[in-house]
Amino acid sequence: MVMSVKQSDVVERFVKIATELIPQNRFPETVYRCMVAIVGETATKVYIYHLGGEKVLSEPKIFAESLLNLLGYGGEIMLNFITKEIEKRAF
């Protein structure tokens, strides 16, 4: 899937926030908790399964691009929500 400029910006912002505010070893659990806060435990597990499993949580850029590939515009919305959750939890 080729990303639009807007989607590329969303990914870039997500990666910037995630790498600045979350230690690399805490990224998987932080994103998981943020997703649970947004869509609930069951939906989070389903999304992670369809994204390719827990290994997708190893790197912010891989996670963001995979989410956009899976959900398209819905992925943009979810990444924006996750970014806001990360920012809230950091401050």
Secondary structure, DSSP 4 states (H G I P E B T S, - for coil): -PPPHHHHHHHHHHHHHHHHHS-GGGHHHHHHHHHHHHH-HHHHHHHHHHHTSGGGGG-HHHHHHHHHHHHTHHHHHHHHHHHHHHHHHH-
